[in-house]
Amino acid sequence: MTRTKTPLLIALGLGLLGGLLAYQTIRRTEQRLTAGWQLRPVVVAARDLAAGTVLEVDMLARSESPERFASGSMVEPGQVERVVGQRLAAPLLRGDPLMWSHLASASRHERLSRIVERGGRAMSLSISGSRAVSGFLQPADHVDILGTFSDPKDGQLVSVTLLQNVVVLAAGQRAAGDTAALEPERQDISEVTLLVLPEEAEILALAVELGRLRLTLRNPEDIATQQRRRGATLHTLMSGERLPQVQKLRDGLPGIIRGPAVSHDR
């Protein structure tokens, strides 16, 4: 009788062990897939707010944003007392997250000290002309940073995207609270100040010594980042090998808006 039960007990034990291992594997997979998607509390506009509005408590609401999309430049619920009574330097739509760069403070030093939260760094780069989007940059804009370098292996030029979705703290001498920052017309810019992490500051410090940097302006609602690409080289430029894949991505973009009509001309 005992001999009969022994194999059953062994099988039962192995089954339980297998089930436990499977459960742990599933849990680890879930944790890996959901990493960065935990919700983080942020402050948003409770209604549409015009530039110049003096913030009051009832104009703001609590919301949540995935951790991977949140940044230190977003105002958190525990910081509401610091923003009430301050004036907006840029308009907000209902549900838009409130960022420190949206506020007009008493002085440039105070503005930057409020914008740069713990863990972040303000870094200025000498970028002008077409490399700075021809002077159309405004504080609180979001940009990608591209670099063009000489490949040490063969000396050929290569262009790569270094950083994505970086917040502009100041464009030239215009910071979030400057009156000029509200003017939409083009202005000459020789220096751009960005909100970066310390590790990103190290990357940019080396990049400016090795090559030339260029900014590309992006929609502030477009917060998605793309996987690192190989970059563009003289070979890929002349051979056109990347064009079919790029064209597929471009076909998914909306058309050009011209007045009330929408044209899909390229």
Secondary structure, 3 states (H helix, E strand, C coil): CHHHHHHHHHHHHHHHHHHHHHHHHHHHHHHHHHCCCCEEEEEEECCCECCCCECCHHHEEEEEEECCCCCCCECCHHHHHHHCCCEECCCECCCCECEHHHEECCCHHHHHHHHCCCCCEEEEECCCHHHHHHHCCCCCCEEEEEEEEECCCCCCEEEEEEEEEEEEEEECCEECCCHHHHCCCCCCCCCEEEEECHHHHHHHHHHHHHCEEEEEEECCCCCCCCCCCCCEEHHHHHHCCCHHHHHHHHHCCCCEEECCEEECCC
